[in-house]
Amino acid sequence: MHIPSYAHGTIRAAMPSMPTSRQVGGLDCCLCDEPFSDDLAAIPLGPTPTSGLFGCRPCLTRLVTRARRTRDAALPQDARRAREESAAWLPARERHLTRLDRVRQAAEAVARLARDGGTEALPVAWLLVSLESAYTWVPEAPEPPASVDREDSQLRDEAFRLDLAMITAREAVAQRLAYHLINEAQPEEPDMCEEFECPEGCSGRHDSSHIDCGPDAVFEDLLEHGITVEKPQPEPLSPRLASLLKETEAEEKRPPLPAVEEQAPAVLARYGIDTDDTDVLVSAAAAGLVADAWCEGPLDVIRADGGPSEGEIFAQSVDLYRRARAALVAARHDGPEALLAFLAVASDVDLPWAGGSRFALRTASGSAVAEFVRHVDDEVRFTAEVMREQGWRAGLLHRAASAASKAPTGFGMPGWPGAVASAMDRLAVLDRSGAPEALAGLSAVEAALLEAPDRLGADTLDWISRQALLG
């Protein structure tokens, strides 16, 4: 006889707590105490087919029927309870999701205000304080009732997005306030206005928005406060450079680019780059370093596999150009190791990209990202090796020549102002009804393109790329 699982509890409750010896011996039914016979077969109730207690078919049939009726009677009650629990749960869930979303939007707004620089530092600080209060007042996620799926991915994802937005806001405000304090402490330097090409009437205050202290400054600064943290070991050479060094130890050492100082100036002159103008040469070298180390090769694979958009790549390349230029300038006095500051940012897989982009390399395919990081490392360290072996100027000439051949009208190159002027002529006659708001004022757009295109934002640069305004 088949006994359904829903009847097990009912049968177990009907079994005697102290069975008789005849019931244990399988002679009598443990439910009605009737003796078993040819007409009343014994049905084992366990624990094994030959031991334990036994019941008769009429008793078991009666108990199974009772259990079925009890189960069927409970189904409407369970359904009604589930509907009531769901009716109470869904509004509570929606309220919590709405609160998470509103606080996240507030965090993103605070981050934007802190980065844009149009809001004074003190109001930005108060915005963070009020944001932290709003974040603290977000209650714990409500517990779903038993009748509802407890694995609610949307609740978890929204809470995670809020945490990320809070991290971004805190970072933006911290950077804003840190540089505000540093800039407020700096004296006025009117004698530097000519070098910085300041507008007429400048007060002599030249605020900084990015200071690169190198990889080891923090450890030295902590010593002044009585805190000792051991410096990390210098990064080892890349495999390619290590193998090159081993080969050159056995042979007569040859410079990496023996003819660069003789041949590069003539090539660069054809592109309008005066190699005697250090500023122009450094700018072109920075553009070339970004093009060779970052823009080419594995980045194409990442982009083709659903990676960053053209606007995101453009914005990030501009940000990296500034970092590359600063690193190249620092390398003149601090040595090729100063390029490691650029390498650290260019190969950072967790860093969100510039222009308001949320893209980070870690979101791309693992193998492509690993190859990308290796490529950036090799190229930057190769430039460091050229500078170490042949001098700072040789490294600049090498990368400037790359920029001249690959992107003569790119950002940072002498041809960039002409490219911007041509783009503005075409933009002026375009229908911009569906364009981003950042393109409303043409003079502001032109100024941003000339000085810092990433300020326009990745979305705006995407629109410009789709119109092929910059070639």
N, C-alpha and C positions, 0 to 999 in steps of 0.2 A: 504494500500500500504506500502510495506517495504522500508524504506529509509536507505541505508547502511551508516555506520559511516563515511566513507571517503567522502561522499557527504554533510555532515552537514555544513562544512565551505562554500562550494560553494552556497548552498541554503541560508545560513545566509547572505552572501554577497549580494545576489540578492533581499533580502527583503527590503521594503522601510523603510527609517528612520522615516518618518512621515506618517503613514498609514491614510487612509480616515476613516470616520465613518462607511461607509458600509463595508470596509475591516475588521475593528475591530468588527463589528457586525456579521461577518461571511456571508455577503451577496455577496461580490465580492472577487475574487482571488487577493491576495496581490502581486502576481507576474505579472499577465497580466491584472488585473483590469476587467476581464470579470465576469458578474454576474453568480452565480451558478444556476443550474437548474437540472431537472431530468436527463438530458444528461451530465451535468458537475457537478459531485459531489464535495463537499468540503472535503478536507483532512486536518485534524488539524496539525498545526506545533508547537503547544505548546504555553504557558507552560503546559496547561491541554487539554484534549480532547474536552472540551466545552468552553474554553476561549483562547484568544490570536488571532493569525492570522491563516488564512487558505489558502491553495493553491489548484490548480486543478491538475489532473493527467497529462495532457499534459505538463504543465510547469515543474512539478516535474520530469517527465520522461526525459525531455530535460536536466535539470540541473544534474540529476544523471549520464546521459550519458556523459555530459561534464566533470564531476568530475572523472569518470572512465578513460576517455581518458587522462586527465591530470596526473592522478596517474600512468597509464601504461607508459606514456611518461617519467615520472620521474624515473621509476625503473632502466633503463639502466644507467641513469646519476648517480643515487645513487650507483649502483654497481661499476661503473667506479671510482667514487670518493673514495669508500671504498678500492678499489684495490690500488689506488694511495696513500691513507693515510697509508695503511698497508705496502706498499713498502718503504715508508719513515720511518715508525715507527719501523719496525723490526731491521734494522741496528742500529738505535739509542738505542733501547733496548739492543741489543747484546753488543754494545760498553759499555753501563753502567754496564751490568752484568760482562763483562770481567774486567772492572776496579775494581769493588767490589771484584771479585775473586782474582785478582792480589794483591791488598792491603791486603786482608785477608791472603793470603799466606805469604806476607812479615811480617805481624804481628805474625803469627805462627813461622816464622823463627827467628824473634827477641826474642820471648819468649824462644825458644829452646836455642839460644846462651846465653841468660841471665841465664838460669837454668844450662846449662852444665858446666859453669865455665871455659871453655877453652879460652874465650875471655876476655881481660882486661876490667876493669870497665869503663874507659873513652870511649873506642870505643862502649861499650854497651850503654852508655848514649847518644852518638851521633846517634847511630842507632835508639833509641827511638825518638830523636828530628826529624830525617828525616822521621821516620814512621808517627809521628804526622803531619808533613807537608803533606805527601802523603794523609793522612786521611782527612785533612782539604780541600785539593784540590779535593776531590771526590765531584762532583756536585750533586745537588738534582736530584732525580729520574725524568726522562723525563715524561711529561704528555701524556698519550695515547690519540689518536684522538677519537672522539665520536663514530666512527664505530667499535672501538676495545673494548673488555671487559676491564673495568677499574680496576677490581679486579685481579691484577696480583700477585699471591701468590709467584712466584719465585723471583720477584723483592723484595718483602717484606722479604722473607726468607733469601736471600743473604745479604741484608742490616743488618738483625738481626745477622747473622753469623759473619759478619765483626765486628759488635759492640762487640760481645762476644770475638772475637779474640783480639780486642784492649784492652779490660778489662784484659784478660789473660796476654798480653804483658806488659801492664803497671804494673800489679801486680808483674810479674817476674822481671822486671827491677828495680822496687822500692825495692823489697826484696834484689836483688843483690847489689844495691848501698848502701842500709842501712847497710847491713852486711860488705860491703867493708869499709865504714867509721868507723864502730865500730872496725873492725879488725885492720885497720891502726892506730887507736888510742891506741891499746893495746900494752903494753911493751913486750919485748921478755922474755920468761920464760924457760930458758934452764934446770932449776932444775925440771921441770915437764916432761921432755922428757922420763925419765925412766917410769913414771907412764903411760904415753900415748903410750909407746912402739914405739917411733919414730924411723925411720931409721937412720943409722949412718950419721953424717954430718948435722943433723937438726939444723937450725939456732936458734931454740927456739921460733919461731913464731907458735902459735897454733890457727889458724883461726877457728871461729865459723860459722856454717851455720844454726843453729837453737837455739834460746834462748827462753825458756818458762818463762815468768815473772809472770805467774799466772793470775787469773781473775781480780785482783784489782789494780795491779801496775800502770796501765795507769791513774787511778784517782788520785793516790798519785803523780805521775810525773807531772800531769797537775797543781797540787797545787803549784809546784815550779815555774810555769809560771804565777801564779795569776789567774788561771782558776779553778773554782769550779764546779764539776759535781758530783751529788750525786751518791754514789755507789748503785748498784742494791742490792736488798735483797738476802740473801743466798738462794740457791735452796732448796725447801722443800724436805723432805724425800719422797722416792717413796711409793706408797700405801702399798706394801708388807712390807717394813721396818717400816712404820708407824703403821701398825697393829701389827707387832712383838713387837714394843715398848709399845703399849697399853696393850698387853697381859702380858708382863713382869713387867709392873708397878703393876699389881694386884697380881702377883705371885713372888716367889723368883727368882731373876734375875739369869739366867744361861748364860754362854758364848755361842756364836753361834756354835763354834766348840771345845767342851771341850777337846777332846783327840788329837787334831791335832799336838801339840808339842811333844807328846809321840810317836805317830804312824808314822807320816810323815817322820821323818829322816830315819827310817828303810826302808820304801818303796822307798824313793829317792835314798838311797845307792845302791839298786838293779839295778837302772838305771844309775849308775855312777855319781850321783850328790852329791857332798860333801857339806852338809848343813853348814859346818863350813867355807866354802869359800863364803864370802858374794857376790862377783861378780857373781859367778856361780849361786848362789841361786836367786839373783835378776833377772838374765837373764832368768832362767827357769820360775820364777814367771811372768815375763813380757809375755813370750810365752804362759803361761797358762791363763793369763788374757785376752789376745787377742783371744785365742781359745774358752774360755768359754763365754765371753761377746759378741764377734763379729762374730766369724766364725760359730758357731753352731746355731741351731734353725731357727729363721725367715730368716736368710740369705739363707738357702737352698730353701725356698719358693720363694724368690726374684730371685735367680739364675735360678730356674726351669721355671719361668714365663718370660723368655727372658731377664733376667738380665745380670749381668757382666759375663765375661768369666773367665776361670780358671786362666789365666795369670793376668787379672785385679785384681782378688781376692788375688792372691799371692803377687803382687806388693803392694797392699794396706795393706795387713796384715804385710808385712815387715816394711812399714812406721809406722803403728800403734804399732808394736813391739818397735820401737825406742821411740815412744812417751810414751808407757806404762812403759818402763824401766826408762825413765827420771822422770816420775810421781812417780814411786815407790821409786826411790832414794830420790826425794824431800820429799816424805811422811815421811821419817825417821826423818827429822828435822822439817818439816813444818806441820806435822800432816796429817791425812787421807784426809783432804780437798784438798791436792795437787793432788789427783786422779781426781778431777773435770776437770783439764786441759786435761787429756786423754779422759774423758767422752765427753767433748765439741767437740772434733775432731771426735771421733768414732761414734757419733750420729748425726753429721752434715749432713743434707740431701741435702744441696746445694754445698758441697765441691766436686770438681772433684777429682777422685781417683788418686793415684800415678802411676808412670810408663808411663806417657803420656796419660793416659786414659781420655776419655771425659765423662765417666759414673759418674753420681751422683745419690744418692738415690731417689731424688725427681722424677726422670724419671720412677721409678718403681710404682707398684700398691700401692695406698694410704693405704689400710688396712694392707698390708704386711709391709710397711715402718713404720707405726705407731706401729705395734707389735714389729718390730725390734728395734725401738728407746726405747720402754719400756723395752725390754729384756736387752739391753746394760745398761740402767740406773739401772735396778735392780741388775745386776751382779756387776757393778762397786761400787755401793753403799753398796752392801753386803760385798765386800772386805774392804771398808772403815769402815764398822761397826765391822768387825772382828779385824781390826787394833785398832780401838778405844777401844774395850772391852778386847782384849787379847794381844794387842801389835803388833808392826810392823812385827816382825819375824813370828808370827802366820799367818798373812795375806800372807806373802811370801810362807810359807810352804804349805798353802792350794792351792794356784794357781800353785806352782811348781809341786805339786803332780798331779794336773790335766794335766799339760803339759807332765809329765812323762808317764802317762797312755794313753794319747790321741795322742801325737805327739813326741815320744822320739827322733826322728831324724829330727825334724822340725828346722826351722831357730831360732837361739838363744839357742838351746839345745846342750849339749856335743856331741850328736850323729850327729850333722849337718856336721862337717868336713868330717866324714866318708861317709855320704850320698853324699856329693859333690864329693869326690874322686871316688866313684863308678860311679856316673853320668858322670864324665869326662872320665873315662875309656870307657864307652859305647859310649859317644859322639865322641871320637877320631876315632872309627871304623865306625861310621855312615856316610852315604852319605849325605853331607850337601849342595848339589848343589842348593836345593831350600830353604835353611834355611835363616833366616834373616842375614843381614850383621854383626850384633853385635856378631854373633857366629863364625866369621872368625878366630879370634885369640884365641886359646884355653887357653893360660895363662891369658889373660885378662878376659875371661869368668869365669875361675876358681876363679880369684881374686874377681870379682864382685859377684859371688855366695856366696863366703865366707863372704864378708864384707857388701854388699848392693845389693841384687839381683834385687831390683826395678830399679837400674840404667840401667839394660839391657832393660827395657821397657816392657810393658804389651804384645806387640805382640811377642817379643822374648820368654817371659815366657810362652805364649800360645803354641808356637812351642815345647818348652821343655816339657810342660805338655802332649802334644799329643804324644810325644815319650816315655812318662812314664819314663823319665830319673831319676827322683827323687823319684820314688816309687809311 
